[in-house]
Amino acid sequence: MSETTIDLPDRIDSEIERFIQQGEFINRDEAVEELLTLGLTAFDVDDEPTQNPGEDLFTQATDDQHDPAADMDPDDEYTL
């Protein structure tokens, strides 16, 4: 198991201590490990990004739109 040293803000340190005192966790190591695991799971880090760098939602939305005037299918008949 790897070891990491971090500096926590006082409010987070107090919350962890409160969880331990309430019996949510046996000790500080268990609390930090479980809370980090929950955070990583909630964040759901993917190995493959869903967007290319520099691609934004507006550009993607406009690229995905279909222009009916660009259809050049000769089998289409106009109807009124």
C-alpha positions as CSV (number, residue, x, y, z in Angstrom):
1,M,0.0,0.0,0.0
2,S,1.3,3.4,-0.9
3,E,1.6,6.2,1.6
4,T,0.6,9.8,1.0
5,T,0.9,12.9,3.1
6,I,-1.7,15.7,2.6
7,D,-2.7,18.9,4.3
8,L,-6.4,19.2,5.0
9,P,-8.4,22.3,5.9
10,D,-9.5,22.4,9.5
11,R,-13.2,21.9,8.6
12,I,-12.5,18.7,6.8
13,D,-10.2,17.5,9.5
14,S,-13.0,18.2,12.0
15,E,-15.5,16.3,9.9
16,I,-13.3,13.3,9.7
17,E,-12.7,13.4,13.5
18,R,-16.5,13.7,14.0
19,F,-17.2,10.6,11.9
20,I,-14.6,8.7,13.9
21,Q,-16.2,9.8,17.2
22,Q,-19.7,8.8,16.0
23,G,-18.4,5.3,15.2
24,E,-18.7,5.6,11.5
25,F,-15.1,4.6,11.1
26,I,-12.7,2.6,13.4
27,N,-9.8,5.0,13.0
28,R,-8.5,7.9,10.9
29,D,-6.7,5.7,8.3
30,E,-10.0,3.8,7.6
31,A,-11.9,7.0,7.4
32,V,-9.6,8.7,4.9
33,E,-9.3,5.6,2.8
34,E,-13.1,5.1,2.6
35,L,-13.9,8.8,2.0
36,L,-11.3,9.0,-0.8
37,T,-12.7,5.8,-2.4
38,L,-16.2,7.2,-2.3
39,G,-15.0,10.5,-3.8
40,L,-13.2,8.7,-6.6
41,T,-16.2,6.5,-7.3
42,A,-18.5,9.5,-7.4
43,F,-16.1,11.3,-9.7
44,D,-15.9,8.3,-12.0
45,V,-12.6,8.9,-13.7
46,D,-12.6,7.4,-17.2
47,D,-9.5,6.3,-19.0
48,E,-10.9,7.6,-22.3
49,P,-12.2,11.2,-22.4
50,T,-15.7,11.5,-24.0
51,Q,-14.7,14.8,-25.7
52,N,-11.7,15.8,-27.7
53,P,-9.6,18.6,-26.3
54,G,-10.9,21.9,-27.5
55,E,-14.3,20.5,-28.4
56,D,-17.2,22.2,-26.7
57,L,-20.9,21.3,-26.5
58,F,-21.9,24.1,-28.9
59,T,-19.6,22.9,-31.6
60,Q,-20.6,19.3,-31.2
61,A,-24.3,20.2,-31.3
62,T,-24.0,22.2,-34.5
63,D,-21.9,19.5,-36.1
64,D,-24.6,16.9,-35.3
65,Q,-27.4,18.9,-36.9
66,H,-28.8,17.7,-40.2
67,D,-29.5,20.2,-43.0
68,P,-32.5,18.9,-45.0
69,A,-31.5,21.3,-47.9
70,A,-28.3,19.4,-48.3
71,D,-30.1,16.1,-49.1
72,M,-29.6,15.4,-52.8
73,D,-31.6,12.2,-53.0
74,P,-33.3,12.1,-56.4
75,D,-36.0,9.7,-55.1
76,D,-37.4,12.3,-52.8
77,E,-40.6,14.0,-54.1
78,Y,-41.8,17.3,-52.9
79,T,-45.2,17.3,-51.3
80,L,-47.4,20.2,-50.3
